[in-house]
Amino acid sequence: MDKVLIDKLTAFISSGEKADAGSDFDAWRRRVSTFLLTALGADEAKKFDGLHATYTSESRALKLGYLEGLIAKAQATPDVPTAIITPPPSVVEPQTDARKVFLVHGHDNEAKETAARFLEKLGLEIIILHEQPNEGRTIIEKFENYSRDVAYAVVLLTPALPQK
């Protein structure tokens, strides 16, 4: 981390120590969270926001300690390029097909078939994993492949088959 970032975190610690409980502390907390989000990324902001305690003084201590930890980590690794602290590019969400439905089922074939035919009558494309070709893949690889563009899943919860 660069010196400007360390100076800013130090300033936040100083103002956080002076913030009164209530609206001052809430405003300080939101400002620090927004700064962490833009300067260090969503993970650091989420970690900071996740620090809670019963009393404001305890929450303040947790949050100030976290900021002090960020400074200590930055000072321990001064040779980290500043390009690392830029926010990551936005994640591109995979496109889903709202007509595709993954059908998860147990051993009750009648319930599976009934549900599948009902969903097909609604104009949906049903994906039942064991009906898809293996093509040399493990079950996890098949699942990853066929669930990529699925918008929904229907899970049938049926009783287990009786033991013989």
C-alpha positions in Angstrom: 0.0 0.0 0.0 1.2 3.4 -0.7 1.8 6.3 1.8 -1.3 8.2 0.7 -3.5 5.2 1.6 -1.7 4.7 5.0 -2.2 8.4 5.8 -5.9 8.2 4.9 -6.4 5.1 7.2 -4.5 6.9 10.0 -6.8 9.9 9.6 -9.8 7.6 9.8 -8.5 6.1 13.0 -8.0 9.5 14.5 -11.5 10.7 13.5 -13.0 7.4 14.7 -11.5 7.8 18.1 -13.2 11.2 18.4 -16.6 10.2 16.9 -19.5 10.3 19.5 -21.8 7.3 19.7 -24.8 7.6 17.5 -25.0 9.6 14.3 -21.3 10.7 14.4 -20.1 7.1 14.7 -22.6 5.9 12.0 -21.5 8.6 9.6 -17.8 7.7 10.3 -18.5 4.0 9.8 -20.3 4.6 6.4 -17.5 6.9 5.2 -14.7 4.4 6.1 -16.7 1.5 4.5 -17.1 3.5 1.3 -13.5 4.4 1.2 -12.4 0.8 1.7 -14.8 -0.3 -1.0 -13.3 2.1 -3.6 -9.7 1.9 -2.4 -9.2 -1.8 -1.5 -12.3 -3.5 -2.9 -15.5 -5.2 -1.8 -13.8 -7.9 0.4 -12.1 -5.3 2.7 -15.3 -3.3 3.0 -17.3 -6.4 3.8 -14.9 -7.5 6.5 -15.0 -4.0 8.0 -18.8 -3.9 7.9 -19.0 -7.3 9.4 -17.4 -6.2 12.7 -20.2 -5.7 15.2 -20.6 -5.8 18.9 -23.4 -5.1 21.4 -22.2 -1.7 22.4 -21.0 1.1 20.1 -17.7 1.5 22.1 -17.0 -2.2 21.4 -17.9 -1.9 17.7 -15.7 1.2 17.4 -12.8 -0.8 19.0 -13.2 -3.6 16.5 -13.3 -1.3 13.6 -10.4 0.8 14.7 -8.4 -2.4 15.3 -9.2 -3.6 11.8 -7.9 -0.3 10.3 -4.8 -0.5 12.4 -4.3 -4.0 11.1 -4.5 -2.8 7.5 -1.8 -0.2 8.3 0.4 -2.8 9.9 0.0 -5.2 7.0 0.8 -2.4 4.5 3.9 -1.4 6.4 5.1 -5.0 6.6 4.9 -5.3 2.8 5.9 -2.0 1.5 7.0 -3.4 -1.9 3.5 -4.4 -3.0 2.7 -2.5 -6.2 -0.1 0.1 -5.9 -1.9 -1.5 -8.8 -3.0 -4.2 -6.5 -5.1 -1.8 -4.4 -7.2 -0.7 -7.3 -10.8 -2.1 -7.2 -11.2 -5.3 -9.2 -13.2 -5.1 -12.4 -16.8 -5.7 -12.1 -17.7 -9.4 -12.2 -19.6 -10.4 -15.4 -22.6 -12.5 -14.4 -23.2 -15.5 -16.7 -26.2 -15.2 -18.9 -29.1 -17.4 -17.8 -32.0 -18.7 -19.8 -35.2 -18.1 -17.8 -36.8 -21.1 -19.6 -34.2 -23.6 -18.3 -35.0 -25.4 -15.0 -32.8 -27.9 -13.3 -34.8 -30.7 -11.7 -33.3 -32.2 -8.6 -34.9 -35.5 -7.5 -34.5 -38.5 -5.3 -35.5 -42.1 -6.1 -39.2 -41.5 -6.7 -39.3 -41.7 -10.5 -43.0 -41.2 -10.7 -42.7 -37.8 -8.9 -39.8 -36.9 -11.1 -41.7 -37.6 -14.3 -44.9 -35.9 -13.1 -42.9 -32.8 -12.1 -41.0 -32.8 -15.4 -44.1 -33.1 -17.6 -45.8 -30.4 -15.6 -42.9 -28.0 -16.0 -42.7 -28.8 -19.8 -46.4 -27.9 -20.2 -45.5 -24.5 -18.8 -43.0 -24.1 -21.7 -39.9 -24.7 -19.7 -36.8 -26.7 -20.7 -36.2 -29.3 -18.0 -32.6 -30.5 -17.2 -32.4 -33.7 -15.3 -28.7 -34.5 -14.7 -28.8 -38.3 -15.1 -30.5 -37.9 -18.5 -27.6 -35.8 -19.9 -24.7 -37.5 -21.6 -21.6 -38.1 -19.4 -19.0 -37.5 -22.2 -16.3 -38.8 -19.8 -17.0 -36.2 -17.1 -17.5 -36.7 -13.4 -20.9 -35.9 -11.9 -19.6 -32.6 -10.6 -18.3 -31.6 -14.1 -21.6 -32.5 -15.6 -23.4 -30.4 -13.0 -21.1 -27.4 -13.6 -21.7 -27.7 -17.4 -25.4 -28.1 -17.4 -26.2 -25.7 -14.6 -24.2 -22.8 -16.2 -27.1 -21.0 -17.9 -30.0 -22.4 -15.8 -32.2 -19.7 -14.1 -34.1 -21.9 -11.6 -34.0 -25.2 -9.9 -36.9 -27.3 -8.6 -36.0 -29.7 -5.8 -38.4 -32.7 -5.1 -38.3 -33.7 -1.5 -39.8 -37.2 -1.4 -39.6 -40.0 1.1 -36.7 -42.4 0.8 -37.4 -45.8 -0.6 -38.3 -48.4 2.0 -35.4 -50.6 3.1 -35.7 -54.3 2.0 
